[in-house]
Amino acid sequence: MTATAAPRSVVPENAVDAAALLAACSREGAAVVAVGGSTLQSIGNAPRRCDVVLHTSGLSGMRERAHALGGKM
């Protein structure tokens, strides 16, 4: 069995921080798993890889995604 490092857990406070984190993970080739309310985690397929756990609890009240996605929806 190969030991693996535990994924880094992050809670961005706003959409700009979340976008910056996702951009950095993309550049580094890090696998990101988004976690909302941590319910129903047993449903669906388990991720093959998880380097960063992105908790969305700090993003409450976010209404638009276009800005965080560089204007693309």
C-alpha positions in Angstrom: 0.0 0.0 0.0 1.3 3.4 -0.9 0.9 6.2 1.6 -0.6 9.4 0.3 -0.6 12.9 1.8 -3.9 14.1 3.2 -5.6 16.7 0.9 -5.3 20.3 1.8 -8.6 21.8 3.1 -9.5 25.4 2.2 -12.5 27.7 2.8 -12.4 30.7 0.5 -14.3 33.7 1.9 -15.5 35.0 -1.5 -15.7 34.3 -5.2 -12.5 36.1 -6.0 -10.5 33.9 -3.5 -12.2 30.8 -4.8 -11.3 31.7 -8.4 -7.7 32.4 -7.5 -7.5 29.1 -5.7 -9.0 27.2 -8.7 -6.6 29.0 -11.0 -3.6 28.0 -8.9 -4.8 24.4 -8.6 -5.2 24.3 -12.4 -1.6 25.6 -13.0 -0.2 23.0 -10.5 -2.4 20.2 -11.8 -4.0 19.7 -8.4 -7.3 17.7 -8.2 -10.0 19.8 -6.5 -13.1 18.3 -4.8 -15.8 20.9 -3.9 -17.7 20.2 -0.7 -20.9 22.0 0.1 -22.9 21.0 3.2 -21.1 17.7 3.5 -24.3 15.8 3.1 -25.0 12.8 0.8 -21.3 12.2 0.3 -21.9 8.5 -0.2 -23.9 9.1 -3.3 -22.1 8.9 -6.7 -18.6 7.8 -7.5 -15.7 8.6 -5.2 -13.1 10.9 -6.8 -10.1 9.2 -8.2 -7.8 11.8 -6.7 -8.2 14.7 -4.2 -5.3 17.1 -3.6 -7.5 20.1 -2.4 -10.9 20.0 -0.6 -12.7 23.3 -1.4 -15.3 24.0 1.2 -18.0 26.3 -0.1 -19.4 27.3 3.3 -17.6 30.7 3.1 -19.4 31.5 -0.2 -22.9 31.9 1.1 -24.9 34.6 -0.6 -23.0 34.4 -3.8 -25.4 35.1 -6.6 -23.4 35.4 -9.8 -20.8 33.1 -11.2 -19.8 35.0 -14.3 -17.3 37.3 -12.6 -15.6 34.4 -10.8 -15.3 32.5 -14.0 -13.7 35.4 -15.9 -17.0 36.4 -17.5 -17.7 33.0 -19.0 -20.8 30.9 -18.0 
